[in-house]
Amino acid sequence: MSAWYTVNFSLANNADWEQEFQMKDTAGAAIDLTGAAFEMDVRDRAGAEILTLTTGNARIVITNAAAGNFKLIVPASVMRTLPTGGYAHDLLRVQAGKTERIWAGTVEIFKGVSA
């Protein structure tokens, strides 16, 4: 299954990971996310899961469904538990009985300097 986009993240393990996105179609119109659910797994090279973000666990929040806005939210308390290194991820959207892979990419987690 191909993805619309490649999205790469570089994150410190001593800070919140919060990032907002807006989904638009090819004409630039917002995609209505009413009734949508998201899932994003972060896995190591062997395929072991290190982090799961979903609308069900509130690590992905639809902030304005009509405008296509959603946010990734992982608090610093969780980020501190993650091992440093390079990982793979993808984001799936489930809506109206259809599962679509929105993006795929990498997550680089590095050790933050300050506590």
N, C-alpha and C positions, 0 to 999 in steps of 0.2 A: 504494500500500500504506500503510495507516494505521499508526500506532504506538500502543503502550499508553500511553506517557508522553511528556512534554516534559521534557528534562533540559538545563539550561544550566550551563556552566562558565565561571568567571572565573579565569584562571591567570597567574602570574608566570613569565617566561621564565628566571628564575634559580634555580628550585627544582624538586625532583622533583614529578611529578604522580602521586600514589598515592591511589586512592580505592576502597574496597570497597563492594560491593552484595550484596543478597540478593534472589533472585527468589522471589516467592510467588504463589500463585493467588488468585482472588477471595475464597476462604474463609480466606485467611491461611496456608495450608499451603505449606511449602517446595516448590519445583519442583526435582526431581532433574535435575541437569545431567550425569549420567553419559553419556559419549559425545557431548557437545555441543561445538560449535566456535563461536567468536564472531569477528565482524569489525566494526570501527568505522573509518570513513574521516572525516577532517577535510579539508574543501575550502573554497577561497575562493569568492567570489561568481561567478567565471567558471567554476567547476567544477574548477579545478586542485587536485590532491591535495597537501596539505602534510604530512600525517601519516597513517599507517595503523597501527592497533592490531589485532592478531589473536592468537588462541591459538597460531597457528603461529610468530609472531615473538616470543612471550613478553611482549608488551605488554598482553595480557589473560591472566590466570592464573585458572583455576578452583581456588579454595582449599579448598572442601569441596563436592564434587559433590552428595552426598546432602542437604545443607542448603541448596543453591541459591546458594552463595557464590562470587563471582568478584571479581577486583580489576583495575583499570586501573593500569598501571605504565609511566611514561615518565620516564627518569632526567633529571636536570638537564642533563647533557651533551648530550642531544637537545633538550630544551626551549630551550637557549641558541641553537640553530641556527634556531629558528622565527621568522618575521617577526611583529611585533606586528600586531594587527588583529582583526577579527571574522570568524568562519568558521561554516559549517554542518557538522553531523555527524549520523550515525545509527548505531545499533547493531543488527546482525543476529545472530540465533542460528540455527544449523543443527543439527538434531537429528532423528534417525530419518527422514531424507529430506525433512524439512520446513524451509523457510526462513521465519523470522518476524522482522519488524521490531519490536524491543522499545521503542526510544525514538528520538526525533529532537530536535534543539535547536541551540543555538549554543555556540560556544567563543570566548571573548574572551581573547586573549593580550596581556598588557601588559608593558612593560619593568620588570623588577625593579630596585630601587634599589641593593642591595648586590651585590657581585661574587660 
